[in-house]
Amino acid sequence: MKTYSKVKLNTIDKVKEFANIVGSFEGDAFIQQKKYVVDAKSILGLFSLNLLDEMILEFDGEGQQEVLSELMKRGFCS
């Protein structure tokens, strides 16, 4: 089952921290922004997006609740 959440990444440091957190969990993670979809574990992919626009995290795999909990605790997800 997939989990979706809005994500806010408005600084370079937040992009790095986000990619490290998501990358530490097993499973597939993608960020969707309008018509673009990038690997949420890829710093280069994340930097290809407009950091000021809304983004949606799609996470599919083990530990869905744990990754969302960690991201919410650090202020990435709403």
N, CA, C and O atoms as a CHARMM CRD file, in Angstrom:
* protein
*
  312
    1    1 MET  N      0.83000  -1.18000   0.00000 PROA 1      0.00000
    2    1 MET  CA     0.00000   0.00000   0.00000 PROA 1      0.00000
    3    1 MET  C      0.87300   1.24200   0.00000 PROA 1      0.00000
    4    1 MET  O      1.85800   1.30400   0.73600 PROA 1      0.00000
    5    2 LYS  N      0.53700   2.20300  -0.79300 PROA 2      0.00000
    6    2 LYS  CA     1.31700   3.43000  -0.91100 PROA 2      0.00000
    7    2 LYS  C      0.81300   4.47000   0.08000 PROA 2      0.00000
    8    2 LYS  O     -0.36800   4.50600   0.42700 PROA 2      0.00000
    9    3 THR  N      1.74100   5.31400   0.52700 PROA 3      0.00000
   10    3 THR  CA     1.42600   6.41800   1.41300 PROA 3      0.00000
   11    3 THR  C      1.77000   7.71200   0.70200 PROA 3      0.00000
   12    3 THR  O      2.80500   7.80200   0.04100 PROA 3      0.00000
   13    4 TYR  N      0.90800   8.72300   0.83100 PROA 4      0.00000
   14    4 TYR  CA     1.13000  10.01500   0.19600 PROA 4      0.00000
   15    4 TYR  C      1.13600  11.10200   1.25200 PROA 4      0.00000
   16    4 TYR  O      0.38400  11.03500   2.22500 PROA 4      0.00000
   17    5 SER  N      1.98600  12.10700   1.06200 PROA 5      0.00000
   18    5 SER  CA     2.03500  13.23500   1.98700 PROA 5      0.00000
   19    5 SER  C      2.59900  14.45700   1.27500 PROA 5      0.00000
   20    5 SER  O      3.47700  14.33400   0.42000 PROA 5      0.00000
   21    6 LYS  N      2.09100  15.64000   1.63000 PROA 6      0.00000
   22    6 LYS  CA     2.66200  16.87600   1.10400 PROA 6      0.00000
   23    6 LYS  C      4.01300  17.10300   1.76700 PROA 6      0.00000
   24    6 LYS  O      4.19900  16.81200   2.94900 PROA 6      0.00000
   25    7 VAL  N      4.96100  17.63300   0.97900 PROA 7      0.00000
   26    7 VAL  CA     6.32300  17.85300   1.46500 PROA 7      0.00000
   27    7 VAL  C      6.74000  19.27900   1.17800 PROA 7      0.00000
   28    7 VAL  O      6.38400  19.85000   0.14700 PROA 7      0.00000
   29    8 LYS  N      7.50300  19.85000   2.10600 PROA 8      0.00000
   30    8 LYS  CA     8.04600  21.19200   1.90300 PROA 8      0.00000
   31    8 LYS  C      9.56600  21.13000   2.04800 PROA 8      0.00000
   32    8 LYS  O     10.09300  20.78100   3.10400 PROA 8      0.00000
   33    9 LEU  N     10.25300  21.47700   0.96100 PROA 9      0.00000
   34    9 LEU  CA    11.71700  21.49300   0.92400 PROA 9      0.00000
   35    9 LEU  C     12.14800  22.84400   0.36700 PROA 9      0.00000
   36    9 LEU  O     12.29000  22.99400  -0.84600 PROA 9      0.00000
   37   10 ASN  N     12.35600  23.81500   1.22500 PROA 10     0.00000
   38   10 ASN  CA    12.62300  25.15900   0.71800 PROA 10     0.00000
   39   10 ASN  C     14.06000  25.63600   0.89100 PROA 10     0.00000
   40   10 ASN  O     14.35700  26.79100   0.58600 PROA 10     0.00000
   41   11 THR  N     14.95900  24.77800   1.37100 PROA 11     0.00000
   42   11 THR  CA    16.37400  25.14800   1.46100 PROA 11     0.00000
   43   11 THR  C     17.23800  23.97700   1.00000 PROA 11     0.00000
   44   11 THR  O     16.78700  22.83200   0.96100 PROA 11     0.00000
   45   12 ILE  N     18.46300  24.27800   0.65900 PROA 12     0.00000
   46   12 ILE  CA    19.41000  23.24400   0.23400 PROA 12     0.00000
   47   12 ILE  C     19.65400  22.24400   1.35700 PROA 12     0.00000
   48   12 ILE  O     19.70600  21.03800   1.11700 PROA 12     0.00000
   49   13 ASP  N     19.80300  22.74000   2.57600 PROA 13     0.00000
   50   13 ASP  CA    20.04800  21.84500   3.71100 PROA 13     0.00000
   51   13 ASP  C     18.87000  20.90700   3.94900 PROA 13     0.00000
   52   13 ASP  O     19.06700  19.74500   4.30400 PROA 13     0.00000
   53   14 LYS  N     17.64400  21.40300   3.75800 PROA 14     0.00000
   54   14 LYS  CA    16.46700  20.56100   3.93800 PROA 14     0.00000
   55   14 LYS  C     16.40200  19.46500   2.87600 PROA 14     0.00000
   56   14 LYS  O     15.99300  18.34200   3.16800 PROA 14     0.00000
   57   15 VAL  N     16.80400  19.78500   1.64700 PROA 15     0.00000
   58   15 VAL  CA    16.82200  18.77800   0.58800 PROA 15     0.00000
   59   15 VAL  C     17.80100  17.66500   0.94600 PROA 15     0.00000
   60   15 VAL  O     17.47300  16.48700   0.80100 PROA 15     0.00000
   61   16 LYS  N     18.98400  18.01600   1.40500 PROA 16     0.00000
   62   16 LYS  CA    19.98700  17.01100   1.78400 PROA 16     0.00000
   63   16 LYS  C     19.49000  16.14700   2.93500 PROA 16     0.00000
   64   16 LYS  O     19.59200  14.92100   2.88600 PROA 16     0.00000
   65   17 GLU  N     18.95100  16.78500   3.97300 PROA 17     0.00000
   66   17 GLU  CA    18.45600  16.04900   5.13300 PROA 17     0.00000
   67   17 GLU  C     17.29800  15.13400   4.74400 PROA 17     0.00000
   68   17 GLU  O     17.24200  13.98200   5.17400 PROA 17     0.00000
   69   18 PHE  N     16.37600  15.64500   3.93100 PROA 18     0.00000
   70   18 PHE  CA    15.23900  14.85200   3.47700 PROA 18     0.00000
   71   18 PHE  C     15.70300  13.61100   2.71500 PROA 18     0.00000
   72   18 PHE  O     15.23800  12.50600   2.99300 PROA 18     0.00000
   73   19 ALA  N     16.61100  13.78500   1.76300 PROA 19     0.00000
   74   19 ALA  CA    17.10500  12.65300   0.95800 PROA 19     0.00000
   75   19 ALA  C     17.79400  11.62100   1.84700 PROA 19     0.00000
   76   19 ALA  O     17.65900  10.42000   1.61500 PROA 19     0.00000
   77   20 ASN  N     18.52600  12.07300   2.85400 PROA 20     0.00000
   78   20 ASN  CA    19.19300  11.14200   3.77300 PROA 20     0.00000
   79   20 ASN  C     18.18900  10.36300   4.61400 PROA 20     0.00000
   80   20 ASN  O     18.35000   9.16000   4.81900 PROA 20     0.00000
   81   21 ILE  N     17.16200  11.03700   5.09700 PROA 21     0.00000
   82   21 ILE  CA    16.14700  10.36300   5.91000 PROA 21     0.00000
   83   21 ILE  C     15.39700   9.33300   5.07200 PROA 21     0.00000
   84   21 ILE  O     15.27100   8.17600   5.47300 PROA 21     0.00000
   85   22 VAL  N     14.90100   9.74900   3.91400 PROA 22     0.00000
   86   22 VAL  CA    14.13200   8.83900   3.05900 PROA 22     0.00000
   87   22 VAL  C     15.01600   7.69100   2.57600 PROA 22     0.00000
   88   22 VAL  O     14.55900   6.55300   2.47600 PROA 22     0.00000
   89   23 GLY  N     16.27200   7.98700   2.27900 PROA 23     0.00000
   90   23 GLY  CA    17.19900   6.96100   1.81200 PROA 23     0.00000
   91   23 GLY  C     17.54200   5.91500   2.85200 PROA 23     0.00000
   92   23 GLY  O     17.99400   4.82400   2.50300 PROA 23     0.00000
   93   24 SER  N     17.33900   6.22200   4.11700 PROA 24     0.00000
   94   24 SER  CA    17.66900   5.26500   5.17700 PROA 24     0.00000
   95   24 SER  C     16.58000   4.20500   5.36800 PROA 24     0.00000
   96   24 SER  O     16.76400   3.26700   6.14400 PROA 24     0.00000
   97   25 PHE  N     15.45100   4.34500   4.67100 PROA 25     0.00000
   98   25 PHE  CA    14.35500   3.38400   4.77700 PROA 25     0.00000
   99   25 PHE  C     14.27500   2.54600   3.51000 PROA 25     0.00000
  100   25 PHE  O     14.55500   3.02400   2.41000 PROA 25     0.00000
  101   26 GLU  N     13.88600   1.27800   3.68600 PROA 26     0.00000
  102   26 GLU  CA    13.66600   0.39600   2.54500 PROA 26     0.00000
  103   26 GLU  C     12.36800   0.80700   1.85500 PROA 26     0.00000
  104   26 GLU  O     11.44600   1.30300   2.50300 PROA 26     0.00000
  105   27 GLY  N     12.30000   0.60700   0.59100 PROA 27     0.00000
  106   27 GLY  CA    11.08000   0.90900  -0.15100 PROA 27     0.00000
  107   27 GLY  C     11.33300   1.94400  -1.22400 PROA 27     0.00000
  108   27 GLY  O     12.40900   2.53600  -1.30800 PROA 27     0.00000
  109   28 ASP  N     10.32700   2.14600  -2.03400 PROA 28     0.00000
  110   28 ASP  CA    10.39600   3.11100  -3.12800 PROA 28     0.00000
  111   28 ASP  C      9.79700   4.43500  -2.67100 PROA 28     0.00000
  112   28 ASP  O      8.73400   4.46500  -2.05000 PROA 28     0.00000
  113   29 ALA  N     10.48300   5.51800  -2.98100 PROA 29     0.00000
  114   29 ALA  CA    10.00500   6.84900  -2.60800 PROA 29     0.00000
  115   29 ALA  C     10.15700   7.77500  -3.80400 PROA 29     0.00000
  116   29 ALA  O     11.22000   7.84700  -4.42200 PROA 29     0.00000
  117   30 PHE  N      9.08100   8.48100  -4.11900 PROA 30     0.00000
  118   30 PHE  CA     9.07800   9.40300  -5.24200 PROA 30     0.00000
  119   30 PHE  C      8.47400  10.73200  -4.81000 PROA 30     0.00000
  120   30 PHE  O      7.61200  10.78200  -3.93300 PROA 30     0.00000
  121   31 ILE  N      8.93600  11.80000  -5.43500 PROA 31     0.00000
  122   31 ILE  CA     8.35600  13.11700  -5.24800 PROA 31     0.00000
  123   31 ILE  C      7.68700  13.50700  -6.56500 PROA 31     0.00000
  124   31 ILE  O      8.30200  13.45200  -7.63000 PROA 31     0.00000
  125   32 GLN  N      6.42800  13.89900  -6.47300 PROA 32     0.00000
  126   32 GLN  CA     5.69300  14.35900  -7.64600 PROA 32     0.00000
  127   32 GLN  C      5.43900  15.85200  -7.51100 PROA 32     0.00000
  128   32 GLN  O      5.01500  16.33500  -6.46100 PROA 32     0.00000
  129   33 GLN  N      5.70300  16.56000  -8.57800 PROA 33     0.00000
  130   33 GLN  CA     5.43100  17.99200  -8.63900 PROA 33     0.00000
  131   33 GLN  C      4.88200  18.28700 -10.02600 PROA 33     0.00000
  132   33 GLN  O      5.59300  18.20600 -11.02800 PROA 33     0.00000
  133   34 LYS  N      3.61100  18.62700 -10.06000 PROA 34     0.00000
  134   34 LYS  CA     2.89600  18.83600 -11.32700 PROA 34     0.00000
  135   34 LYS  C      3.06400  17.60300 -12.19900 PROA 34     0.00000
  136   34 LYS  O      2.60500  16.52900 -11.80900 PROA 34     0.00000
  137   35 LYS  N      3.69500  17.70200 -13.35300 PROA 35     0.00000
  138   35 LYS  CA     3.82600  16.54200 -14.24300 PROA 35     0.00000
  139   35 LYS  C      5.15100  15.80200 -14.06700 PROA 35     0.00000
  140   35 LYS  O      5.40100  14.82500 -14.77300 PROA 35     0.00000
  141   36 TYR  N      5.99400  16.23900 -13.15300 PROA 36     0.00000
  142   36 TYR  CA     7.30200  15.63100 -12.95000 PROA 36     0.00000
  143   36 TYR  C      7.30000  14.67600 -11.76100 PROA 36     0.00000
  144   36 TYR  O      6.65500  14.93200 -10.74400 PROA 36     0.00000
  145   37 VAL  N      8.02900  13.57700 -11.90300 PROA 37     0.00000
  146   37 VAL  CA     8.20000  12.61300 -10.82100 PROA 37     0.00000
  147   37 VAL  C      9.68800  12.29100 -10.74400 PROA 37     0.00000
  148   37 VAL  O     10.30800  11.94200 -11.74900 PROA 37     0.00000
  149   38 VAL  N     10.26700  12.41200  -9.52200 PROA 38     0.00000
  150   38 VAL  CA    11.67900  12.10700  -9.32700 PROA 38     0.00000
  151   38 VAL  C     11.83600  11.16800  -8.13900 PROA 38     0.00000
  152   38 VAL  O     10.95600  11.07300  -7.28300 PROA 38     0.00000
  153   39 ASP  N     12.96200  10.48200  -8.10000 PROA 39     0.00000
  154   39 ASP  CA    13.30400   9.61200  -6.98100 PROA 39     0.00000
  155   39 ASP  C     13.55400  10.48700  -5.75300 PROA 39     0.00000
  156   39 ASP  O     14.41200  11.36900  -5.78700 PROA 39     0.00000
  157   40 ALA  N     12.81300  10.25200  -4.67400 PROA 40     0.00000
  158   40 ALA  CA    12.93500  11.07400  -3.46400 PROA 40     0.00000
  159   40 ALA  C     14.24500  10.82500  -2.72200 PROA 40     0.00000
  160   40 ALA  O     14.59700  11.58400  -1.81800 PROA 40     0.00000
  161   41 LYS  N     14.96800   9.77300  -3.09400 PROA 41     0.00000
  162   41 LYS  CA    16.25400   9.46900  -2.46100 PROA 41     0.00000
  163   41 LYS  C     17.41300  10.11000  -3.21200 PROA 41     0.00000
  164   41 LYS  O     18.56300  10.00400  -2.78600 PROA 41     0.00000
  165   42 SER  N     17.12100  10.77500  -4.32600 PROA 42     0.00000
  166   42 SER  CA    18.13200  11.37800  -5.18900 PROA 42     0.00000
  167   42 SER  C     18.21400  12.89000  -4.96300 PROA 42     0.00000
  168   42 SER  O     17.26500  13.62100  -5.24700 PROA 42     0.00000
  169   43 ILE  N     19.33700  13.34000  -4.45900 PROA 43     0.00000
  170   43 ILE  CA    19.52300  14.77700  -4.24100 PROA 43     0.00000
  171   43 ILE  C     19.44900  15.52200  -5.57400 PROA 43     0.00000
  172   43 ILE  O     18.82700  16.58100  -5.65400 PROA 43     0.00000
  173   44 LEU  N     20.07300  14.98400  -6.61200 PROA 44     0.00000
  174   44 LEU  CA    20.03000  15.63800  -7.92700 PROA 44     0.00000
  175   44 LEU  C     18.60400  15.69900  -8.47100 PROA 44     0.00000
  176   44 LEU  O     18.20100  16.70400  -9.05600 PROA 44     0.00000
  177   45 GLY  N     17.85300  14.63300  -8.27800 PROA 45     0.00000
  178   45 GLY  CA    16.46400  14.63600  -8.71800 PROA 45     0.00000
  179   45 GLY  C     15.65300  15.69200  -7.99800 PROA 45     0.00000
  180   45 GLY  O     14.85100  16.39300  -8.61500 PROA 45     0.00000
  181   46 LEU  N     15.85800  15.81200  -6.69300 PROA 46     0.00000
  182   46 LEU  CA    15.13000  16.80600  -5.90300 PROA 46     0.00000
  183   46 LEU  C     15.49400  18.22200  -6.32600 PROA 46     0.00000
  184   46 LEU  O     14.62900  19.09500  -6.39000 PROA 46     0.00000
  185   47 PHE  N     16.76900  18.45100  -6.61400 PROA 47     0.00000
  186   47 PHE  CA    17.18800  19.78700  -7.03300 PROA 47     0.00000
  187   47 PHE  C     16.68800  20.15700  -8.43000 PROA 47     0.00000
  188   47 PHE  O     16.74200  21.32600  -8.81300 PROA 47     0.00000
  189   48 SER  N     16.20700  19.18400  -9.18800 PROA 48     0.00000
  190   48 SER  CA    15.66700  19.49100 -10.51100 PROA 48     0.00000
  191   48 SER  C     14.25400  20.08400 -10.42300 PROA 48     0.00000
  192   48 SER  O     13.71400  20.56500 -11.41900 PROA 48     0.00000
  193   49 LEU  N     13.66600  20.04400  -9.22700 PROA 49     0.00000
  194   49 LEU  CA    12.31600  20.57300  -9.02400 PROA 49     0.00000
  195   49 LEU  C     12.36600  22.00100  -8.50100 PROA 49     0.00000
  196   49 LEU  O     13.40100  22.46800  -8.02700 PROA 49     0.00000
  197   50 ASN  N     11.23600  22.68200  -8.59600 PROA 50     0.00000
  198   50 ASN  CA    11.10100  24.02200  -8.03000 PROA 50     0.00000
  199   50 ASN  C     10.80300  23.85700  -6.54500 PROA 50     0.00000
  200   50 ASN  O      9.72200  23.39100  -6.18400 PROA 50     0.00000
  201   51 LEU  N     11.73500  24.22800  -5.68600 PROA 51     0.00000
  202   51 LEU  CA    11.58700  24.01500  -4.25500 PROA 51     0.00000
  203   51 LEU  C     10.50200  24.88000  -3.62200 PROA 51     0.00000
  204   51 LEU  O     10.11100  24.64300  -2.47900 PROA 51     0.00000
  205   52 LEU  N     10.01800  25.86800  -4.34300 PROA 52     0.00000
  206   52 LEU  CA     8.97600  26.74900  -3.79900 PROA 52     0.00000
  207   52 LEU  C      7.56100  26.23500  -4.06700 PROA 52     0.00000
  208   52 LEU  O      6.60900  26.68600  -3.43000 PROA 52     0.00000
  209   53 ASP  N      7.41500  25.29400  -5.00500 PROA 53     0.00000
  210   53 ASP  CA     6.10200  24.74900  -5.34200 PROA 53     0.00000
  211   53 ASP  C      5.78200  23.52900  -4.47700 PROA 53     0.00000
  212   53 ASP  O      6.67100  22.89900  -3.90300 PROA 53     0.00000
  213   54 GLU  N      4.48500  23.21400  -4.40200 PROA 54     0.00000
  214   54 GLU  CA     4.03900  22.06500  -3.62800 PROA 54     0.00000
  215   54 GLU  C      4.57200  20.76000  -4.21300 PROA 54     0.00000
  216   54 GLU  O      4.64500  20.59400  -5.43100 PROA 54     0.00000
  217   55 MET  N      4.94300  19.83500  -3.32200 PROA 55     0.00000
  218   55 MET  CA     5.43600  18.52600  -3.72100 PROA 55     0.00000
  219   55 MET  C      4.67400  17.45600  -2.94500 PROA 55     0.00000
  220   55 MET  O      4.25100  17.67200  -1.80900 PROA 55     0.00000
  221   56 ILE  N      4.51000  16.30900  -3.57500 PROA 56     0.00000
  222   56 ILE  CA     3.82700  15.18300  -2.93800 PROA 56     0.00000
  223   56 ILE  C      4.80700  14.01200  -2.86000 PROA 56     0.00000
  224   56 ILE  O      5.39100  13.60900  -3.86600 PROA 56     0.00000
  225   57 LEU  N      4.97700  13.47300  -1.64600 PROA 57     0.00000
  226   57 LEU  CA     5.80700  12.29000  -1.43200 PROA 57     0.00000
  227   57 LEU  C      4.94000  11.05200  -1.58200 PROA 57     0.00000
  228   57 LEU  O      3.86300  10.95900  -0.99200 PROA 57     0.00000
  229   58 GLU  N      5.42000  10.10100  -2.37900 PROA 58     0.00000
  230   58 GLU  CA     4.77400   8.80000  -2.49700 PROA 58     0.00000
  231   58 GLU  C      5.77400   7.77600  -1.98100 PROA 58     0.00000
  232   58 GLU  O      6.86500   7.63400  -2.53200 PROA 58     0.00000
  233   59 PHE  N      5.40100   7.06400  -0.92700 PROA 59     0.00000
  234   59 PHE  CA     6.30100   6.06800  -0.34500 PROA 59     0.00000
  235   59 PHE  C      5.61100   4.72300  -0.37200 PROA 59     0.00000
  236   59 PHE  O      4.45800   4.60300   0.04300 PROA 59     0.00000
  237   60 ASP  N      6.31100   3.70200  -0.86200 PROA 60     0.00000
  238   60 ASP  CA     5.76600   2.35900  -0.97000 PROA 60     0.00000
  239   60 ASP  C      6.80600   1.37600  -0.46100 PROA 60     0.00000
  240   60 ASP  O      7.86300   1.21000  -1.07000 PROA 60     0.00000
  241   61 GLY  N      6.50900   0.73000   0.64800 PROA 61     0.00000
  242   61 GLY  CA     7.44100  -0.25000   1.18100 PROA 61     0.00000
  243   61 GLY  C      7.31400  -0.38500   2.68400 PROA 61     0.00000
  244   61 GLY  O      6.43500   0.20600   3.31200 PROA 61     0.00000
  245   62 GLU  N      8.21700  -1.17900   3.24700 PROA 62     0.00000
  246   62 GLU  CA     8.25100  -1.39000   4.69000 PROA 62     0.00000
  247   62 GLU  C      8.55700  -0.08400   5.40600 PROA 62     0.00000
  248   62 GLU  O      9.33000   0.73500   4.91100 PROA 62     0.00000
  249   63 GLY  N      7.96100   0.10500   6.55200 PROA 63     0.00000
  250   63 GLY  CA     8.28100   1.26500   7.37400 PROA 63     0.00000
  251   63 GLY  C      7.62500   2.55300   6.94500 PROA 63     0.00000
  252   63 GLY  O      8.16600   3.63100   7.19400 PROA 63     0.00000
  253   64 GLN  N      6.47500   2.47200   6.30700 PROA 64     0.00000
  254   64 GLN  CA     5.80300   3.68000   5.83600 PROA 64     0.00000
  255   64 GLN  C      5.49000   4.62800   6.98400 PROA 64     0.00000
  256   64 GLN  O      5.73400   5.83100   6.88700 PROA 64     0.00000
  257   65 GLN  N      4.95600   4.09300   8.05700 PROA 65     0.00000
  258   65 GLN  CA     4.60300   4.95300   9.18600 PROA 65     0.00000
  259   65 GLN  C      5.84200   5.54300   9.84800 PROA 65     0.00000
  260   65 GLN  O      5.81400   6.68000  10.31700 PROA 65     0.00000
  261   66 GLU  N      6.92800   4.77600   9.88800 PROA 66     0.00000
  262   66 GLU  CA     8.15800   5.25800  10.50300 PROA 66     0.00000
  263   66 GLU  C      8.76900   6.41500   9.71600 PROA 66     0.00000
  264   66 GLU  O      9.21100   7.40600  10.29800 PROA 66     0.00000
  265   67 VAL  N      8.79100   6.28300   8.40000 PROA 67     0.00000
  266   67 VAL  CA     9.37100   7.35900   7.58200 PROA 67     0.00000
  267   67 VAL  C      8.51400   8.61900   7.67500 PROA 67     0.00000
  268   67 VAL  O      9.05100   9.72200   7.77700 PROA 67     0.00000
  269   68 LEU  N      7.20400   8.47300   7.64200 PROA 68     0.00000
  270   68 LEU  CA     6.33300   9.64200   7.75900 PROA 68     0.00000
  271   68 LEU  C      6.45000  10.28600   9.13500 PROA 68     0.00000
  272   68 LEU  O      6.44500  11.51100   9.25700 PROA 68     0.00000
  273   69 SER  N      6.55300   9.46900  10.15300 PROA 69     0.00000
  274   69 SER  CA     6.71600   9.99200  11.50900 PROA 69     0.00000
  275   69 SER  C      8.00600  10.79900  11.63700 PROA 69     0.00000
  276   69 SER  O      8.01900  11.88000  12.22600 PROA 69     0.00000
  277   70 GLU  N      9.08100  10.26500  11.08300 PROA 70     0.00000
  278   70 GLU  CA    10.37700  10.95300  11.14100 PROA 70     0.00000
  279   70 GLU  C     10.34500  12.25700  10.35200 PROA 70     0.00000
  280   70 GLU  O     10.88300  13.26900  10.80300 PROA 70     0.00000
  281   71 LEU  N      9.72300  12.23900   9.19000 PROA 71     0.00000
  282   71 LEU  CA     9.63400  13.44900   8.36100 PROA 71     0.00000
  283   71 LEU  C      8.73900  14.51200   9.01700 PROA 71     0.00000
  284   71 LEU  O      9.03100  15.70600   8.94600 PROA 71     0.00000
  285   72 MET  N      7.66800  14.07300   9.64300 PROA 72     0.00000
  286   72 MET  CA     6.78500  15.01800  10.32900 PROA 72     0.00000
  287   72 MET  C      7.49000  15.63600  11.54500 PROA 72     0.00000
  288   72 MET  O      7.35500  16.82900  11.81600 PROA 72     0.00000
  289   73 LYS  N      8.22900  14.81700  12.25300 PROA 73     0.00000
  290   73 LYS  CA     8.95300  15.30700  13.43400 PROA 73     0.00000
  291   73 LYS  C      9.95400  16.39500  13.05600 PROA 73     0.00000
  292   73 LYS  O     10.18800  17.32300  13.82900 PROA 73     0.00000
  293   74 ARG  N     10.53900  16.28000  11.87800 PROA 74     0.00000
  294   74 ARG  CA    11.53600  17.25500  11.42500 PROA 74     0.00000
  295   74 ARG  C     10.93700  18.38100  10.57300 PROA 74     0.00000
  296   74 ARG  O     11.66400  19.23400  10.06400 PROA 74     0.00000
  297   75 GLY  N      9.61300  18.37700  10.42500 PROA 75     0.00000
  298   75 GLY  CA     8.93900  19.48500   9.75200 PROA 75     0.00000
  299   75 GLY  C      8.90000  19.42900   8.23800 PROA 75     0.00000
  300   75 GLY  O      8.70400  20.45800   7.59100 PROA 75     0.00000
  301   76 PHE  N      9.08400  18.24700   7.65500 PROA 76     0.00000
  302   76 PHE  CA     9.05400  18.12700   6.19200 PROA 76     0.00000
  303   76 PHE  C      7.65200  17.88100   5.65800 PROA 76     0.00000
  304   76 PHE  O      7.32000  18.33800   4.56400 PROA 76     0.00000
  305   77 CYS  N      6.83000  17.17000   6.40800 PROA 77     0.00000
  306   77 CYS  CA     5.49700  16.78400   5.94500 PROA 77     0.00000
  307   77 CYS  C      4.42300  17.47700   6.74700 PROA 77     0.00000
  308   77 CYS  O      4.61100  17.85400   7.90400 PROA 77     0.00000
  309   78 SER  N      3.29000  17.63100   6.09000 PROA 78     0.00000
  310   78 SER  CA     2.13700  18.21000   6.78800 PROA 78     0.00000
  311   78 SER  C      1.00200  17.22100   6.85300 PROA 78     0.00000
  312   78 SER  O     -0.05500  17.52900   7.40400 PROA 78     0.00000
